[in-house]
Amino acid sequence: MHDSLKFKHKRNGELLAEGFSGEDLHRKTGKWMTKNRVLDHENDAYLEVVTDPVTSVEIHHCEEPLSKHTGHGSNRKKRAG
């Protein structure tokens, strides 16, 4: 069993922050990793850390202004197929 938690923090209907913490399947390796991600809309901050839970090795670390975090996920350019 793999656990995770998502959250959204709103004030008066405005999204201030959202995040994810827990286990997530790493697509490239097919292994379950520990992922912590926070999108702080109010303070323009993005933080994502992916760690191998077996070895405690940090696989991925991204910390940057949220406004600079583009071209990922659904915002990624589609490959010509």
PyRosetta script that sets phi, psi and omega in degrees:
from pyrosetta import init, pose_from_sequence

init()
pose = pose_from_sequence("MHDSLKFKHKRNGELLAEGFSGEDLHRKTGKWMTKNRVLDHENDAYLEVVTDPVTSVEIHHCEEPLSKHTGHGSNRKKRAG")
pose.set_psi(1, 139.6)
pose.set_omega(1, -178.4)
pose.set_phi(2, -124.2)
pose.set_psi(2, 131.0)
pose.set_omega(2, -176.7)
pose.set_phi(3, -109.1)
pose.set_psi(3, 149.4)
pose.set_omega(3, 172.8)
pose.set_phi(4, -155.9)
pose.set_psi(4, 162.2)
pose.set_omega(4, -178.8)
pose.set_phi(5, -139.2)
pose.set_psi(5, 132.6)
pose.set_omega(5, 175.0)
pose.set_phi(6, -115.0)
pose.set_psi(6, 150.3)
pose.set_omega(6, 175.7)
pose.set_phi(7, -142.3)
pose.set_psi(7, 155.8)
pose.set_omega(7, 172.0)
pose.set_phi(8, -135.6)
pose.set_psi(8, 131.0)
pose.set_omega(8, 178.5)
pose.set_phi(9, -112.2)
pose.set_psi(9, 118.2)
pose.set_omega(9, -178.1)
pose.set_phi(10, -124.1)
pose.set_psi(10, 151.5)
pose.set_omega(10, 171.9)
pose.set_phi(11, -134.9)
pose.set_psi(11, 122.0)
pose.set_omega(11, -178.5)
pose.set_phi(12, 52.8)
pose.set_psi(12, 39.3)
pose.set_omega(12, 178.0)
pose.set_phi(13, 82.0)
pose.set_psi(13, -6.4)
pose.set_omega(13, 180.0)
pose.set_phi(14, -92.5)
pose.set_psi(14, 128.9)
pose.set_omega(14, 179.3)
pose.set_phi(15, -74.9)
pose.set_psi(15, 116.8)
pose.set_omega(15, -179.4)
pose.set_phi(16, -95.4)
pose.set_psi(16, -39.1)
pose.set_omega(16, -178.3)
pose.set_phi(17, -157.7)
pose.set_psi(17, 156.4)
pose.set_omega(17, 174.0)
pose.set_phi(18, -150.0)
pose.set_psi(18, 158.3)
pose.set_omega(18, -177.7)
pose.set_phi(19, -163.6)
pose.set_psi(19, 174.4)
pose.set_omega(19, 180.0)
pose.set_phi(20, -143.7)
pose.set_psi(20, 136.3)
pose.set_omega(20, 175.4)
pose.set_phi(21, -144.0)
pose.set_psi(21, 128.5)
pose.set_omega(21, 178.3)
pose.set_phi(22, 146.4)
pose.set_psi(22, -159.5)
pose.set_omega(22, -176.8)
pose.set_phi(23, -91.9)
pose.set_psi(23, 139.2)
pose.set_omega(23, -177.7)
pose.set_phi(24, -143.4)
pose.set_psi(24, 141.7)
pose.set_omega(24, -179.2)
pose.set_phi(25, -77.0)
pose.set_psi(25, 122.3)
pose.set_omega(25, 178.3)
pose.set_phi(26, -80.9)
pose.set_psi(26, 116.9)
pose.set_omega(26, -172.4)
pose.set_phi(27, -64.5)
pose.set_psi(27, -39.6)
pose.set_omega(27, -176.2)
pose.set_phi(28, -67.0)
pose.set_psi(28, -39.4)
pose.set_omega(28, -175.7)
pose.set_phi(29, -101.6)
pose.set_psi(29, -18.5)
pose.set_omega(29, -176.6)
pose.set_phi(30, 74.5)
pose.set_psi(30, 13.0)
pose.set_omega(30, -179.5)
pose.set_phi(31, -101.3)
pose.set_psi(31, 150.8)
pose.set_omega(31, 174.8)
pose.set_phi(32, -80.0)
pose.set_psi(32, 128.6)
pose.set_omega(32, -179.5)
pose.set_phi(33, -120.7)
pose.set_psi(33, 162.0)
pose.set_omega(33, 173.8)
pose.set_phi(34, -94.5)
pose.set_psi(34, 124.5)
pose.set_omega(34, -177.6)
pose.set_phi(35, -122.8)
pose.set_psi(35, 135.1)
pose.set_omega(35, 172.8)
pose.set_phi(36, -128.3)
pose.set_psi(36, 123.4)
pose.set_omega(36, -177.5)
pose.set_phi(37, -137.3)
pose.set_psi(37, 133.5)
pose.set_omega(37, 176.3)
pose.set_phi(38, -131.5)
pose.set_psi(38, 127.1)
pose.set_omega(38, 173.7)
pose.set_phi(39, -111.5)
pose.set_psi(39, 105.3)
pose.set_omega(39, -177.8)
pose.set_phi(40, -99.2)
pose.set_psi(40, 92.9)
pose.set_omega(40, -176.7)
pose.set_phi(41, -67.2)
pose.set_psi(41, -36.4)
pose.set_omega(41, -177.6)
pose.set_phi(42, -64.5)
pose.set_psi(42, -37.7)
pose.set_omega(42, -177.9)
pose.set_phi(43, -108.3)
pose.set_psi(43, 11.8)
pose.set_omega(43, 178.2)
pose.set_phi(44, 52.1)
pose.set_psi(44, 53.7)
pose.set_omega(44, -178.2)
pose.set_phi(45, -131.3)
pose.set_psi(45, 142.3)
pose.set_omega(45, 176.7)
pose.set_phi(46, -130.3)
pose.set_psi(46, 132.0)
pose.set_omega(46, 177.3)
pose.set_phi(47, -139.4)
pose.set_psi(47, 128.5)
pose.set_omega(47, 174.5)
pose.set_phi(48, -139.8)
pose.set_psi(48, 129.7)
pose.set_omega(48, 177.8)
pose.set_phi(49, -131.1)
pose.set_psi(49, 126.7)
pose.set_omega(49, 177.2)
pose.set_phi(50, -117.4)
pose.set_psi(50, 127.8)
pose.set_omega(50, -175.7)
pose.set_phi(51, -128.7)
pose.set_psi(51, 141.4)
pose.set_omega(51, 173.0)
pose.set_phi(52, -76.2)
pose.set_psi(52, 118.2)
pose.set_omega(52, -176.1)
pose.set_phi(53, -69.8)
pose.set_psi(53, -20.0)
pose.set_omega(53, -179.7)
pose.set_phi(54, -80.4)
pose.set_psi(54, -45.6)
pose.set_omega(54, -175.1)
pose.set_phi(55, -101.8)
pose.set_psi(55, -11.1)
pose.set_omega(55, -175.9)
pose.set_phi(56, 63.9)
pose.set_psi(56, 17.9)
pose.set_omega(56, 177.9)
pose.set_phi(57, -81.7)
pose.set_psi(57, 132.6)
pose.set_omega(57, 177.6)
pose.set_phi(58, -75.7)
pose.set_psi(58, 117.9)
pose.set_omega(58, -177.3)
pose.set_phi(59, -86.8)
pose.set_psi(59, -37.1)
pose.set_omega(59, -175.1)
pose.set_phi(60, -148.5)
pose.set_psi(60, 137.6)
pose.set_omega(60, 175.5)
pose.set_phi(61, -141.5)
pose.set_psi(61, 124.0)
pose.set_omega(61, 178.4)
pose.set_phi(62, -136.2)
pose.set_psi(62, 120.4)
pose.set_omega(62, 177.8)
pose.set_phi(63, -137.1)
pose.set_psi(63, 114.8)
pose.set_omega(63, -175.8)
pose.set_phi(64, -159.9)
pose.set_psi(64, 168.9)
pose.set_omega(64, 173.8)
pose.set_phi(65, -61.9)
pose.set_psi(65, 138.0)
pose.set_omega(65, -179.2)
pose.set_phi(66, -59.9)
pose.set_psi(66, -34.5)
pose.set_omega(66, 179.6)
pose.set_phi(67, -65.7)
pose.set_psi(67, -21.3)
pose.set_omega(67, 178.3)
pose.set_phi(68, -93.1)
pose.set_psi(68, -10.3)
pose.set_omega(68, -177.0)
pose.set_phi(69, -86.8)
pose.set_psi(69, 83.5)
pose.set_omega(69, -178.2)
pose.set_phi(70, -126.3)
pose.set_psi(70, 163.6)
pose.set_omega(70, 177.8)
pose.set_phi(71, 79.5)
pose.set_psi(71, 24.9)
pose.set_omega(71, 179.7)
pose.set_phi(72, -124.0)
pose.set_psi(72, 155.9)
pose.set_omega(72, 176.1)
pose.set_phi(73, 58.9)
pose.set_psi(73, -130.2)
pose.set_omega(73, -177.7)
pose.set_phi(74, -71.8)
pose.set_psi(74, -11.3)
pose.set_omega(74, 178.6)
pose.set_phi(75, -91.7)
pose.set_psi(75, 1.5)
pose.set_omega(75, -178.2)
pose.set_phi(76, -73.9)
pose.set_psi(76, 143.8)
pose.set_omega(76, 176.2)
pose.set_phi(77, -66.4)
pose.set_psi(77, 139.2)
pose.set_omega(77, 179.6)
pose.set_phi(78, -78.5)
pose.set_psi(78, 137.8)
pose.set_omega(78, 176.1)
pose.set_phi(79, -77.4)
pose.set_psi(79, 144.3)
pose.set_omega(79, 176.0)
pose.set_phi(80, -68.1)
pose.set_psi(80, 129.0)
pose.set_omega(80, -174.1)
pose.set_phi(81, -119.9)
pose.dump_pdb("model.pdb")
